[in-house]
Each structure stands twice: as structure tokens, then as C-alpha cells.
Amino acid sequence: SSHSLQREEQSRPLPPPVVTLPDTMQRASFALVFAALFLGAAGLSVGGRLTAEPKGAGLPEPTMEAACGECKQHEQYLGECTCFASDIMGTFEDDSTKKLTTREKYGFKTENTGVERLPEGWVWHCRPITASEGVWKQC
């Protein structure tokens, strides 16, 4: 009789395994999904297009068009001025553009130790504020 009970239990199909994540993983997964949804919704305007709001006065914009767009918002207050923009991240050399020259075999090797140039960072002003040619571009 105990043998027949064992055979009966062996012949029944096993229920599918239930996989549960530990509480910390569940919370982390929920937070990740929530953050993705929130950040995705924050970048959409009412019309469903991505918006590129200016970062604000004095903060570099990623493109010349964005800097000029910010200037155009203030155009009515600028009087006789006209909007100009400058890429301040590419105007001067800095530590990221340094080159290192070392000996190699019977000569020298010069290489860039950082990046070729910093990412663009555009600011606007109502007129060029330096006389350097090519630094300020009219919007």
C-alpha cells in the first residue's frame, strides 16, 4: 500500500517552479523601470516630440542652434544688439588637449593624452565680446 502511494505520487506531474526575486532585486527592478518611464516622459512635450529646453543663462548649450534659440527668447530685451554665439569649449587649449612627446626607438612619438577636443559648449551674447576672429558667430 505504501508502494502504491509512492507510485501514484511519482506519476503526478510536478507544478511549474515559481521563481521569485529577493526583495532587494524586486525593489531595484521596480526603481529601474520607474526611472526609465519617468525620464522618458520628462523628455516628451505635449505634442509627443522631444524638447530641447535651454539650460539657462550662463550655462553652455550643446549646439549653436540651442544657444541662438535661447538668445532669441530674450531678443525683445536686447535693444540694438544682435545675437552672437561662441563655442567656449573649443576656443582655448586645456589639459584635455595636451600632447605628450616620448622617445621611441630612434625617434620621437607624439600622442594626445586626452581627447582631441572637448564636447561643444555654446554660449550667447548680444554682441561679440572679444576681437578674436572666428570666435563669435552671428546667429
Secondary structure as UniProt FT lines:
FT   HELIX           2..11
FT   HELIX           23..42
FT   TURN            46..47
FT   TURN            57..58
FT   HELIX           64..73
FT   HELIX           75..77
FT   TURN            79..80
FT   STRAND          84..87
FT   TURN            88..91
FT   HELIX           95..97
FT   STRAND          99..104
FT   TURN            105..106
FT   STRAND          107..112
FT   STRAND          122..125
FT   TURN            133..135
FT   STRAND          137..138
//
